[in-house]
Structure formats: structure tokens, C-alpha cells
Amino acid sequence: MMNATPQIVIIGGGIGGSALATVLARYDIDVVILERETSYPDRVRGEFIAPWGVAEFKRLGLLSLLYQHGALHTKRNVPYDENWSPEQAEQRALDLTKLHPDAPGPLCIGHPVMCSIFADAAISAGAVVLKGVKDIVCLHGSSPVVSFLHDGQKIELKPQLVVGADGRNSTVRKQLGFSTEADEPHNLIGGMLVADVPDWPRDVQAIGTENRLHYLIFPQGKDLVRLYACYDFMDKSRFAGPDKKEQLLQAFQMKCLPLADAITAGTPVGPFNSYSNEDHWVDNPTAPGVVLIGDAAGHNDPVIGQGVSITARDVRLVSEILLAGKQGWEQNDFAPYVNERRERMRRLRIVGRLAAQVRVEFGPEARKRRSRVSQRFAEGYLSPLPATLVGPERLPAEAYLPETIARLIA
């Protein structure tokens, strides 16, 4: 029978919630996960782990689980782009294997797969995982209370701490009145999983822009690739309607892509959904008896693909605090997490804004700007953009200054 007074209740059994539960349960913390889904859907995001995120999963002792289930390292990023020929793009390819001392490159693996991996690991470690949970109500305070419906029964738990890990539309965040800030939307970004693309190299990712589309291509296991498209709001109708999947595939018939035919001949095997790209953040993701992690605490512009890495860092920092005070926790105990996350997300917001400006603005002037930035980066100009690979804390503070960015794009 489930303990009605577990040490920790985690609301949300996705990547962050299940990874945190796994780590804590391995150290005999009594953890219950409440997950609304009965199976994990393809949410068209969270499938790229930057090298600094790979290092976080390694520190958490979870990286081997990802390898066991088919995670792939990409070794090169090729910037196929309208500014240069495919041959020139190949010459500009970035070696991804030596950017971080604890990671041999980014990692690619499906979001639903990761959720399942960590949920199963949490159960194996001793956590209780309840799926199909409904009508969650969370009350914060020195003695928090969580009530919900599961299998037609109303259940009430009284943990020492509640962790909100329930994603962008967090119920915990909304119910407890956390203040959320946001940038203005800049563009739309959507993605789709495509099968039957065996010719795409399993160790190559590609990012570039042609005409009015910024694209990203990441390989997954077997013959799968994940396609992402970033486009202006005025082009929204281009990827709407019953044929939107085919429209997305055909959008990858680009002159700059040498394997365009192989991609467009692929078979969509997942949904195509798009979202606006703006940053959202919570300045202090804690309250008495509650701490938020992952997207529930605010998410970065998906154009730079930091979501899973951000979540992994959150899991590590929060787990370290929890394991250091296994007999109880106060809100102030999480100050190191709050302060580190605040600066981390500030820096990544700067990177996201710059990336959107450089990559997802279109026309002759935008094309020239993109070329200038690429050339100046090659010449050694200081830039905040490498933070997306090495981690925001590994660059000097001056990389994020307005004058640094002005020199880069002027």
C-alpha cells in the first residue's frame, strides 16, 4: 500500500520528474510520482541534449540508460545554408566531439522514449509511479498537501515537499500563483519525426536557413530523423490544414541540402505541431513546501534546443540539495538552485534572442547579417552562441554583454 506521507511527491512524470525520482529513490528517499498521461505522447520537442546536458546526465548516473535505449551522439554540425554551396558548408562543419570534456558530442533520442526510460528506472529504484492521475490539487506551506483522483478513487498525500515537474502548462505553477515572465513571440517552430531516411548520416546534424525557412535536422535510431522548421507568423498558413505533414516534408526540398530528396521521400511517423518560440521564466521557482523544475519553472526559446539540458541541470542541483538534507527541507535550502538557475536562464535568454535574430529573420539584409556573424565567429569574435553547446557558465560574462553582440552583428 502507498504511504500517505511520502517524503516527496513529484507532480509530472516526464523527463525531469522521473529522472529526479530515480536519483532520489536510489538513495532511499520515499518518492511518489503523479503523471496525468497513461502513455507518453510525442510532444515534438525535447529530443536534443547539448554536450553540457550530456555531462549533467553523466553526473546524475543516468547517461548509461540513454545509451542502452539507442541514444546517438552527433559528431558534426553541417551548416547547409543559402549563403554557401553544400561543399562550402561541409568545409565549415563544426566538430562536436571536443567541445566539452565530459561529453563526446550532443545526444539525440526521442522524448517519449526518455520519459519511459526514466519512469521505468524510477520504479526499479523503488519510487511509486501513478499514471492516469486526474484533478490534481496542490496546497503549499510548511505541510503541503496534494489531492487527486486515480482509478476512480480520491487520494490525499501529505509529503514533506512537492516538486512541480509538470511542464510548460504546469498545474502546480498556476494553482500556487507563481509569477511568470515572458519575451514577445518572435516566430513559430514546429517539428515532425520522419522514418525511411536511411541515407542521412547517423552522426551528422544540420542547421541552416533558405528563403523563408530556418531548419534543423537531427538523426535518431534506425532510419529516423527529427525535422524542425522555424518560420514567420505571416507564413503560418503554409503549414496548416490536413496536408501540413506533406507540406513540411516538401519544405525540405532545398537547394542547399544535398540529401533533400532522401528527406522528402521519407514517411511521417509522428504529429506535426508548432509553437511560438518565446522564453518564459519564473524568477524564483520555490514556495514553502514546493519547488519547480524543468519547463514548469520556465522554458527557453526552443530554437536553441536547451530544454532537456536545462532540466538535467535542475534535477542535479535539486537532488543534491534534497540528498544533503534527507530529514527535511526549508524553502531557503533551495537558494543555490534559485540563484544558479536565474543566471543560467538569463544567459540563455540572451543566446536565444540572438539566435532567433540571426537564424529566423528572412530577406536580403537578414541573409547578409547571418553571413557576417558566421564569418566573424570563424575569425574568433567573442559570441554567446557557443553556450548552447558548452553550457552558459563556461563562457565569460562579457560574452553576454550588449556591446559584444553589437560587434558580432553590426
Residue, then its C-alpha position, 0 to 999 in steps of 0.5 A: m500500500m502507498n504511504a500517505t506521507p511520502q517524503i516527496v511527491i513529484i507532480g509530472g512524470g516526464i523527463g525531469g520528474s522521473a529522472l529526479a525520482t530515480v536519483l532520489a529513490r536510489y538513495d532511499i528517499d520515499v518518492v511518489i510520482l503523479e503523471r496525468e498521461t497513461s502513455y507518453p505522447d510525442r510532444v515534438r520537442g525535447e529530443f536534443i541534449a547539448p554536450w553540457g546536458v550530456a555531462e549533467f546526465k553523466r553526473l546524475g548516473l543516468l547517461s548509461l540508460l540513454y545509451q542502452h535505449g539507442a541514444l546517438h551522439t552527433k559528431r558534426n554540425v553541417p551548416y547547409d545554408e543559402n549563403w554557401s554551396p553544400e561543399q562550402a558548408e561541409q568545409r565549415a562543419l563544426d566538430l562536436t566531439k571536443l567541445h566539452p570534456d565530459a561529453p563526446g558530442p550532443l545526444c539525440i533520442g526521442h522524448p517519449v522514449m526518455c520519459s519511459i526510460f526514466a519512469d521505468a528506472a524510477i520504479s526499479a529504484g523503488a519510487v511509486v509511479l501513478k499514471g492516469v492521475k486526474d484533478i490534481v490539487c496542490l496546497h503549499g506551506s510548511s505541510p503541503v498537501v496534494s489531492f487527486l483522483h486515480d482509478g476512480q478513487k480520491i487520494e490525499l498525500k501529505p509529503q514533506l515537499v512537492v516538486g512541480a515537474d509538470g511542464r510548460n502548462s504546469t498545474v502546480r505553477k498556476q494553482l500556487g500563483f507563481s509569477t511568470e515572465a515572458d519575451e514577445p513571440h518572435n516566430l513559430i517552430g514546429g517539428m515532425l519525426v520522419a522514418d525511411v531516411p536511411d541515407w542521412p548520416r547517423d552522426v551528422q546534424a544540420i542547421g541552416t536557413e533558405n528563403r523563408l525557412h530556418y531548419l534543423i535536422f537531427p538523426q535518431g535510431k534506425d532510419l529516423v530523423r527529427l525535422y524542425a522548421c522555424y518560420d514567420f507568423m505571416d507564413k503560418s498558413r503554409f503549414a496548416g490544414p490536413d496536408k501540413k505533414e506533406q507540406l513540411l516534408q516538401a519544405f525540405q526540398m532545398k537547394c542547399l541540402p544535398l540529401a533533400d530528396a532522401i528527406t522528402a521521400g521519407t514517411p511521417v511517423g509522428p504529429f506535426n505541431s508548432y509553437s511560438n518560440e518565446d522564453h518564459w521564466v519564473d524568477n524564483p521557482t520555490a514556495p514553502g513546501v514546493v519547488l519547480i523544475g524543468d519547463a514548469a519553472g520556465h522554458n527557453d526559446p526552443v530554437i536553441g534546443q536547451g530544454v532537456s539540458i536545462t532540466a538535467r541541470d535542475v534535477r542535479l542541483v535539486s537532488e543534491i540539495l534534497l540528498a544533503g538534507k534527507q530529514g527535511w527541507e526549508q524553502n531557503d535550502f533551495a537558494p543555490y538552485v534559485n540563484e544558479r538557475r536565474e543566471r543560467m536562464r538569463r544567459l540563455r535568454i540572451v543566446g536565444r534572442l540572438a539566435a532567433q535574430v540571426r537564424v529566423e529573420f528572412g530577406p536580403e539584409a537578414r541573409k547578409r547579417r547571418s553571413r557576417v556573424s558566421q564569418r566573424f565567429a570563424e575569425g574568433y569574435l567573442s559570441p554567446l552562441p557557443a553556450t548552447l553547446v558548452g553550457p552558459e557558465r563556461l563562457p565569460a560574462e562579457a560574452y553576454l554583454p550588449e556591446t559584444i553582440a553589437r560587434l558580432i552583428a553590426 
